[in-house]
Amino acid sequence: GKTDEEVLAAIEATQAALTTPPAVPPRVITKLAFMNRFTMEELAAIYTAAKTEVMVEVFMDRLKLAEYVDVTDPQTRAGLQALAASGLLTEARVQEILQ
């Protein structure tokens, strides 16, 4: 037999496991594969914007420094959302690029 405390702890652990969403496995691709997801027109607009918009420049610099791109990473998603907020991508394109 188990003590009441052990039973309650097991119940809590089971409930937590049922209510916690499963972690999203990383989806890692090369930087080139990531860049190939953009159209040439999108890339031209992004590089042009990077000359005057600091946040776009920061996103591009981080991409240059990265070893790879994880499309499930919150920073990748936030960067693409920032590009959309700047009018450089549509929300639909952000979702396509993340697939």
Phi and psi in radians as a Rosetta constraint file:
Dihedral C 1 N 2 CA 2 C 2 CIRCULARHARMONIC -1.899 0.35
Dihedral N 2 CA 2 C 2 N 3 CIRCULARHARMONIC 2.671 0.35
Dihedral C 2 N 3 CA 3 C 3 CIRCULARHARMONIC -1.310 0.35
Dihedral N 3 CA 3 C 3 N 4 CIRCULARHARMONIC 2.871 0.35
Dihedral C 3 N 4 CA 4 C 4 CIRCULARHARMONIC -1.016 0.35
Dihedral N 4 CA 4 C 4 N 5 CIRCULARHARMONIC -0.696 0.35
Dihedral C 4 N 5 CA 5 C 5 CIRCULARHARMONIC -1.103 0.35
Dihedral N 5 CA 5 C 5 N 6 CIRCULARHARMONIC -0.716 0.35
Dihedral C 5 N 6 CA 6 C 6 CIRCULARHARMONIC -1.149 0.35
Dihedral N 6 CA 6 C 6 N 7 CIRCULARHARMONIC -0.698 0.35
Dihedral C 6 N 7 CA 7 C 7 CIRCULARHARMONIC -1.139 0.35
Dihedral N 7 CA 7 C 7 N 8 CIRCULARHARMONIC -0.791 0.35
Dihedral C 7 N 8 CA 8 C 8 CIRCULARHARMONIC -1.100 0.35
Dihedral N 8 CA 8 C 8 N 9 CIRCULARHARMONIC -0.696 0.35
Dihedral C 8 N 9 CA 9 C 9 CIRCULARHARMONIC -1.120 0.35
Dihedral N 9 CA 9 C 9 N 10 CIRCULARHARMONIC -0.703 0.35
Dihedral C 9 N 10 CA 10 C 10 CIRCULARHARMONIC -1.141 0.35
Dihedral N 10 CA 10 C 10 N 11 CIRCULARHARMONIC -0.703 0.35
Dihedral C 10 N 11 CA 11 C 11 CIRCULARHARMONIC -1.122 0.35
Dihedral N 11 CA 11 C 11 N 12 CIRCULARHARMONIC -0.787 0.35
Dihedral C 11 N 12 CA 12 C 12 CIRCULARHARMONIC -1.081 0.35
Dihedral N 12 CA 12 C 12 N 13 CIRCULARHARMONIC -0.734 0.35
Dihedral C 12 N 13 CA 13 C 13 CIRCULARHARMONIC -1.116 0.35
Dihedral N 13 CA 13 C 13 N 14 CIRCULARHARMONIC -0.708 0.35
Dihedral C 13 N 14 CA 14 C 14 CIRCULARHARMONIC -1.142 0.35
Dihedral N 14 CA 14 C 14 N 15 CIRCULARHARMONIC -0.768 0.35
Dihedral C 14 N 15 CA 15 C 15 CIRCULARHARMONIC -1.104 0.35
Dihedral N 15 CA 15 C 15 N 16 CIRCULARHARMONIC -0.717 0.35
Dihedral C 15 N 16 CA 16 C 16 CIRCULARHARMONIC -1.104 0.35
Dihedral N 16 CA 16 C 16 N 17 CIRCULARHARMONIC -0.720 0.35
Dihedral C 16 N 17 CA 17 C 17 CIRCULARHARMONIC -1.135 0.35
Dihedral N 17 CA 17 C 17 N 18 CIRCULARHARMONIC -0.609 0.35
Dihedral C 17 N 18 CA 18 C 18 CIRCULARHARMONIC -1.310 0.35
Dihedral N 18 CA 18 C 18 N 19 CIRCULARHARMONIC -0.496 0.35
Dihedral C 18 N 19 CA 19 C 19 CIRCULARHARMONIC -1.701 0.35
Dihedral N 19 CA 19 C 19 N 20 CIRCULARHARMONIC -0.234 0.35
Dihedral C 19 N 20 CA 20 C 20 CIRCULARHARMONIC -1.506 0.35
Dihedral N 20 CA 20 C 20 N 21 CIRCULARHARMONIC 2.134 0.35
Dihedral C 20 N 21 CA 21 C 21 CIRCULARHARMONIC -1.149 0.35
Dihedral N 21 CA 21 C 21 N 22 CIRCULARHARMONIC 2.564 0.35
Dihedral C 21 N 22 CA 22 C 22 CIRCULARHARMONIC -1.138 0.35
Dihedral N 22 CA 22 C 22 N 23 CIRCULARHARMONIC 2.539 0.35
Dihedral C 22 N 23 CA 23 C 23 CIRCULARHARMONIC -1.146 0.35
Dihedral N 23 CA 23 C 23 N 24 CIRCULARHARMONIC 2.447 0.35
Dihedral C 23 N 24 CA 24 C 24 CIRCULARHARMONIC -1.383 0.35
Dihedral N 24 CA 24 C 24 N 25 CIRCULARHARMONIC 2.136 0.35
Dihedral C 24 N 25 CA 25 C 25 CIRCULARHARMONIC -1.165 0.35
Dihedral N 25 CA 25 C 25 N 26 CIRCULARHARMONIC 2.495 0.35
Dihedral C 25 N 26 CA 26 C 26 CIRCULARHARMONIC -1.098 0.35
Dihedral N 26 CA 26 C 26 N 27 CIRCULARHARMONIC 2.538 0.35
Dihedral C 26 N 27 CA 27 C 27 CIRCULARHARMONIC -2.104 0.35
Dihedral N 27 CA 27 C 27 N 28 CIRCULARHARMONIC 1.668 0.35
Dihedral C 27 N 28 CA 28 C 28 CIRCULARHARMONIC -1.651 0.35
Dihedral N 28 CA 28 C 28 N 29 CIRCULARHARMONIC 2.297 0.35
Dihedral C 28 N 29 CA 29 C 29 CIRCULARHARMONIC -2.319 0.35
Dihedral N 29 CA 29 C 29 N 30 CIRCULARHARMONIC 2.876 0.35
Dihedral C 29 N 30 CA 30 C 30 CIRCULARHARMONIC -1.246 0.35
Dihedral N 30 CA 30 C 30 N 31 CIRCULARHARMONIC 2.812 0.35
Dihedral C 30 N 31 CA 31 C 31 CIRCULARHARMONIC -1.083 0.35
Dihedral N 31 CA 31 C 31 N 32 CIRCULARHARMONIC -0.688 0.35
Dihedral C 31 N 32 CA 32 C 32 CIRCULARHARMONIC -1.113 0.35
Dihedral N 32 CA 32 C 32 N 33 CIRCULARHARMONIC -0.750 0.35
Dihedral C 32 N 33 CA 33 C 33 CIRCULARHARMONIC -1.065 0.35
Dihedral N 33 CA 33 C 33 N 34 CIRCULARHARMONIC -0.664 0.35
Dihedral C 33 N 34 CA 34 C 34 CIRCULARHARMONIC -1.148 0.35
Dihedral N 34 CA 34 C 34 N 35 CIRCULARHARMONIC -0.826 0.35
Dihedral C 34 N 35 CA 35 C 35 CIRCULARHARMONIC -1.098 0.35
Dihedral N 35 CA 35 C 35 N 36 CIRCULARHARMONIC -0.586 0.35
Dihedral C 35 N 36 CA 36 C 36 CIRCULARHARMONIC -1.191 0.35
Dihedral N 36 CA 36 C 36 N 37 CIRCULARHARMONIC -0.211 0.35
Dihedral C 36 N 37 CA 37 C 37 CIRCULARHARMONIC -1.346 0.35
Dihedral N 37 CA 37 C 37 N 38 CIRCULARHARMONIC -0.266 0.35
Dihedral C 37 N 38 CA 38 C 38 CIRCULARHARMONIC -1.628 0.35
Dihedral N 38 CA 38 C 38 N 39 CIRCULARHARMONIC 2.595 0.35
Dihedral C 38 N 39 CA 39 C 39 CIRCULARHARMONIC -1.328 0.35
Dihedral N 39 CA 39 C 39 N 40 CIRCULARHARMONIC 2.824 0.35
Dihedral C 39 N 40 CA 40 C 40 CIRCULARHARMONIC -1.079 0.35
Dihedral N 40 CA 40 C 40 N 41 CIRCULARHARMONIC -0.637 0.35
Dihedral C 40 N 41 CA 41 C 41 CIRCULARHARMONIC -1.138 0.35
Dihedral N 41 CA 41 C 41 N 42 CIRCULARHARMONIC -0.729 0.35
Dihedral C 41 N 42 CA 42 C 42 CIRCULARHARMONIC -1.097 0.35
Dihedral N 42 CA 42 C 42 N 43 CIRCULARHARMONIC -0.785 0.35
Dihedral C 42 N 43 CA 43 C 43 CIRCULARHARMONIC -1.098 0.35
Dihedral N 43 CA 43 C 43 N 44 CIRCULARHARMONIC -0.721 0.35
Dihedral C 43 N 44 CA 44 C 44 CIRCULARHARMONIC -1.066 0.35
Dihedral N 44 CA 44 C 44 N 45 CIRCULARHARMONIC -0.754 0.35
Dihedral C 44 N 45 CA 45 C 45 CIRCULARHARMONIC -1.145 0.35
Dihedral N 45 CA 45 C 45 N 46 CIRCULARHARMONIC -0.700 0.35
Dihedral C 45 N 46 CA 46 C 46 CIRCULARHARMONIC -1.148 0.35
Dihedral N 46 CA 46 C 46 N 47 CIRCULARHARMONIC -0.805 0.35
Dihedral C 46 N 47 CA 47 C 47 CIRCULARHARMONIC -1.144 0.35
Dihedral N 47 CA 47 C 47 N 48 CIRCULARHARMONIC -0.643 0.35
Dihedral C 47 N 48 CA 48 C 48 CIRCULARHARMONIC -1.131 0.35
Dihedral N 48 CA 48 C 48 N 49 CIRCULARHARMONIC -0.783 0.35
Dihedral C 48 N 49 CA 49 C 49 CIRCULARHARMONIC -1.130 0.35
Dihedral N 49 CA 49 C 49 N 50 CIRCULARHARMONIC -0.579 0.35
Dihedral C 49 N 50 CA 50 C 50 CIRCULARHARMONIC -1.093 0.35
Dihedral N 50 CA 50 C 50 N 51 CIRCULARHARMONIC -0.343 0.35
Dihedral C 50 N 51 CA 51 C 51 CIRCULARHARMONIC -1.312 0.35
Dihedral N 51 CA 51 C 51 N 52 CIRCULARHARMONIC -0.366 0.35
Dihedral C 51 N 52 CA 52 C 52 CIRCULARHARMONIC -2.216 0.35
Dihedral N 52 CA 52 C 52 N 53 CIRCULARHARMONIC -0.316 0.35
Dihedral C 52 N 53 CA 53 C 53 CIRCULARHARMONIC -1.909 0.35
Dihedral N 53 CA 53 C 53 N 54 CIRCULARHARMONIC 1.961 0.35
Dihedral C 53 N 54 CA 54 C 54 CIRCULARHARMONIC -1.041 0.35
Dihedral N 54 CA 54 C 54 N 55 CIRCULARHARMONIC -0.722 0.35
Dihedral C 54 N 55 CA 55 C 55 CIRCULARHARMONIC -1.147 0.35
Dihedral N 55 CA 55 C 55 N 56 CIRCULARHARMONIC -0.588 0.35
Dihedral C 55 N 56 CA 56 C 56 CIRCULARHARMONIC -1.206 0.35
Dihedral N 56 CA 56 C 56 N 57 CIRCULARHARMONIC -0.719 0.35
Dihedral C 56 N 57 CA 57 C 57 CIRCULARHARMONIC -1.082 0.35
Dihedral N 57 CA 57 C 57 N 58 CIRCULARHARMONIC -0.719 0.35
Dihedral C 57 N 58 CA 58 C 58 CIRCULARHARMONIC -1.080 0.35
Dihedral N 58 CA 58 C 58 N 59 CIRCULARHARMONIC -0.778 0.35
Dihedral C 58 N 59 CA 59 C 59 CIRCULARHARMONIC -1.022 0.35
Dihedral N 59 CA 59 C 59 N 60 CIRCULARHARMONIC -0.801 0.35
Dihedral C 59 N 60 CA 60 C 60 CIRCULARHARMONIC -1.177 0.35
Dihedral N 60 CA 60 C 60 N 61 CIRCULARHARMONIC -0.666 0.35
Dihedral C 60 N 61 CA 61 C 61 CIRCULARHARMONIC -1.128 0.35
Dihedral N 61 CA 61 C 61 N 62 CIRCULARHARMONIC -0.719 0.35
Dihedral C 61 N 62 CA 62 C 62 CIRCULARHARMONIC -1.103 0.35
Dihedral N 62 CA 62 C 62 N 63 CIRCULARHARMONIC -0.672 0.35
Dihedral C 62 N 63 CA 63 C 63 CIRCULARHARMONIC -1.100 0.35
Dihedral N 63 CA 63 C 63 N 64 CIRCULARHARMONIC -0.738 0.35
Dihedral C 63 N 64 CA 64 C 64 CIRCULARHARMONIC -1.082 0.35
Dihedral N 64 CA 64 C 64 N 65 CIRCULARHARMONIC -0.651 0.35
Dihedral C 64 N 65 CA 65 C 65 CIRCULARHARMONIC -1.431 0.35
Dihedral N 65 CA 65 C 65 N 66 CIRCULARHARMONIC -0.330 0.35
Dihedral C 65 N 66 CA 66 C 66 CIRCULARHARMONIC -1.185 0.35
Dihedral N 66 CA 66 C 66 N 67 CIRCULARHARMONIC 2.609 0.35
Dihedral C 66 N 67 CA 67 C 67 CIRCULARHARMONIC -1.426 0.35
Dihedral N 67 CA 67 C 67 N 68 CIRCULARHARMONIC -0.522 0.35
Dihedral C 67 N 68 CA 68 C 68 CIRCULARHARMONIC -2.759 0.35
Dihedral N 68 CA 68 C 68 N 69 CIRCULARHARMONIC 3.052 0.35
Dihedral C 68 N 69 CA 69 C 69 CIRCULARHARMONIC -2.108 0.35
Dihedral N 69 CA 69 C 69 N 70 CIRCULARHARMONIC 2.229 0.35
Dihedral C 69 N 70 CA 70 C 70 CIRCULARHARMONIC -1.825 0.35
Dihedral N 70 CA 70 C 70 N 71 CIRCULARHARMONIC 1.916 0.35
Dihedral C 70 N 71 CA 71 C 71 CIRCULARHARMONIC -1.252 0.35
Dihedral N 71 CA 71 C 71 N 72 CIRCULARHARMONIC -0.134 0.35
Dihedral C 71 N 72 CA 72 C 72 CIRCULARHARMONIC -1.654 0.35
Dihedral N 72 CA 72 C 72 N 73 CIRCULARHARMONIC -0.143 0.35
Dihedral C 72 N 73 CA 73 C 73 CIRCULARHARMONIC -1.198 0.35
Dihedral N 73 CA 73 C 73 N 74 CIRCULARHARMONIC 2.332 0.35
Dihedral C 73 N 74 CA 74 C 74 CIRCULARHARMONIC -1.004 0.35
Dihedral N 74 CA 74 C 74 N 75 CIRCULARHARMONIC -0.567 0.35
Dihedral C 74 N 75 CA 75 C 75 CIRCULARHARMONIC -1.192 0.35
Dihedral N 75 CA 75 C 75 N 76 CIRCULARHARMONIC -0.670 0.35
Dihedral C 75 N 76 CA 76 C 76 CIRCULARHARMONIC -1.110 0.35
Dihedral N 76 CA 76 C 76 N 77 CIRCULARHARMONIC -0.816 0.35
Dihedral C 76 N 77 CA 77 C 77 CIRCULARHARMONIC -1.087 0.35
Dihedral N 77 CA 77 C 77 N 78 CIRCULARHARMONIC -0.742 0.35
Dihedral C 77 N 78 CA 78 C 78 CIRCULARHARMONIC -1.129 0.35
Dihedral N 78 CA 78 C 78 N 79 CIRCULARHARMONIC -0.685 0.35
Dihedral C 78 N 79 CA 79 C 79 CIRCULARHARMONIC -1.095 0.35
Dihedral N 79 CA 79 C 79 N 80 CIRCULARHARMONIC -0.761 0.35
Dihedral C 79 N 80 CA 80 C 80 CIRCULARHARMONIC -1.168 0.35
Dihedral N 80 CA 80 C 80 N 81 CIRCULARHARMONIC -0.633 0.35
Dihedral C 80 N 81 CA 81 C 81 CIRCULARHARMONIC -1.122 0.35
Dihedral N 81 CA 81 C 81 N 82 CIRCULARHARMONIC -0.645 0.35
Dihedral C 81 N 82 CA 82 C 82 CIRCULARHARMONIC -1.136 0.35
Dihedral N 82 CA 82 C 82 N 83 CIRCULARHARMONIC -0.684 0.35
Dihedral C 82 N 83 CA 83 C 83 CIRCULARHARMONIC -1.103 0.35
Dihedral N 83 CA 83 C 83 N 84 CIRCULARHARMONIC -0.680 0.35
Dihedral C 83 N 84 CA 84 C 84 CIRCULARHARMONIC -1.165 0.35
Dihedral N 84 CA 84 C 84 N 85 CIRCULARHARMONIC -0.722 0.35
Dihedral C 84 N 85 CA 85 C 85 CIRCULARHARMONIC -1.111 0.35
Dihedral N 85 CA 85 C 85 N 86 CIRCULARHARMONIC -0.507 0.35
Dihedral C 85 N 86 CA 86 C 86 CIRCULARHARMONIC -1.436 0.35
Dihedral N 86 CA 86 C 86 N 87 CIRCULARHARMONIC -0.035 0.35
Dihedral C 86 N 87 CA 87 C 87 CIRCULARHARMONIC 1.446 0.35
Dihedral N 87 CA 87 C 87 N 88 CIRCULARHARMONIC 0.219 0.35
Dihedral C 87 N 88 CA 88 C 88 CIRCULARHARMONIC -1.524 0.35
Dihedral N 88 CA 88 C 88 N 89 CIRCULARHARMONIC -0.385 0.35
Dihedral C 88 N 89 CA 89 C 89 CIRCULARHARMONIC -2.421 0.35
Dihedral N 89 CA 89 C 89 N 90 CIRCULARHARMONIC 2.668 0.35
Dihedral C 89 N 90 CA 90 C 90 CIRCULARHARMONIC -1.535 0.35
Dihedral N 90 CA 90 C 90 N 91 CIRCULARHARMONIC 2.843 0.35
Dihedral C 90 N 91 CA 91 C 91 CIRCULARHARMONIC -1.065 0.35
Dihedral N 91 CA 91 C 91 N 92 CIRCULARHARMONIC -0.637 0.35
Dihedral C 91 N 92 CA 92 C 92 CIRCULARHARMONIC -1.101 0.35
Dihedral N 92 CA 92 C 92 N 93 CIRCULARHARMONIC -0.710 0.35
Dihedral C 92 N 93 CA 93 C 93 CIRCULARHARMONIC -1.174 0.35
Dihedral N 93 CA 93 C 93 N 94 CIRCULARHARMONIC -0.658 0.35
Dihedral C 93 N 94 CA 94 C 94 CIRCULARHARMONIC -1.001 0.35
Dihedral N 94 CA 94 C 94 N 95 CIRCULARHARMONIC -0.819 0.35
Dihedral C 94 N 95 CA 95 C 95 CIRCULARHARMONIC -1.117 0.35
Dihedral N 95 CA 95 C 95 N 96 CIRCULARHARMONIC -0.690 0.35
Dihedral C 95 N 96 CA 96 C 96 CIRCULARHARMONIC -1.111 0.35
Dihedral N 96 CA 96 C 96 N 97 CIRCULARHARMONIC -0.752 0.35
Dihedral C 96 N 97 CA 97 C 97 CIRCULARHARMONIC -1.136 0.35
Dihedral N 97 CA 97 C 97 N 98 CIRCULARHARMONIC -0.572 0.35
Dihedral C 97 N 98 CA 98 C 98 CIRCULARHARMONIC -1.373 0.35
Dihedral N 98 CA 98 C 98 N 99 CIRCULARHARMONIC -0.207 0.35
